[in-house]
């Protein structure tokens, strides 16, 4: 079971996290804060779903600061 979990995390990292980080940097560079918010929300949700709690909470706090 542990092997499967690490496969899921690796897939999340390669197919979700890395591409979204590139998109996030581009959106921030364009000052497109609505897009930044959407990317962060997506990462928060996906991170929580796969058990990447550090990613989930980082995105949670980034999202909270966006609202403020």
C-alpha positions in Angstrom: 0.0 0.0 0.0 2.9 2.4 0.8 4.3 1.9 -2.7 1.0 2.9 -4.2 0.8 6.0 -2.1 4.3 7.1 -3.2 3.3 6.5 -6.8 0.2 8.7 -6.4 2.4 11.4 -4.8 5.0 11.2 -7.6 2.2 11.5 -10.2 0.7 14.5 -8.3 4.1 16.1 -8.2 4.9 15.6 -11.9 1.4 16.1 -13.5 -0.2 18.6 -11.1 2.3 20.4 -8.8 5.1 21.3 -11.2 2.9 22.5 -14.1 0.7 24.5 -11.7 3.8 26.1 -10.2 4.8 27.3 -13.7 1.3 28.6 -14.3 1.3 30.3 -10.9 4.6 32.1 -11.7 3.3 33.2 -15.1 0.0 34.5 -13.6 1.8 36.3 -10.8 4.2 37.9 -13.4 1.1 39.1 -15.3 -0.5 40.4 -12.1 -3.5 38.2 -12.9 -4.6 37.7 -9.3 -7.8 36.0 -10.2 -5.8 33.3 -12.1 -3.4 33.1 -9.1 -6.3 32.5 -6.8 -7.8 29.8 -9.0 -4.5 27.9 -9.4 -3.9 28.0 -5.6 -7.4 26.8 -4.9 -6.9 23.9 -7.4 -3.6 23.0 -5.8 -5.1 23.2 -2.3 -7.9 20.8 -3.3 -5.7 18.3 -5.1 -3.0 18.4 -2.4 -5.6 17.6 0.3 -7.0 14.8 -1.8 -3.7 13.0 -2.2 -2.5 13.6 1.4 0.0 16.3 0.6 -0.9 18.2 3.7 2.0 20.7 3.5 0.9 21.8 0.0 -2.7 21.9 1.2 -2.0 24.2 4.1 0.4 26.4 2.2 -2.3 27.0 -0.4 -4.9 27.5 2.3 -2.8 30.4 3.8 -2.0 31.9 0.4 -5.7 31.8 -0.4 -6.6 33.4 2.9 -4.1 36.2 2.3 -5.7 36.8 -1.1 -9.0 37.4 0.5 -7.5 39.9 2.9 
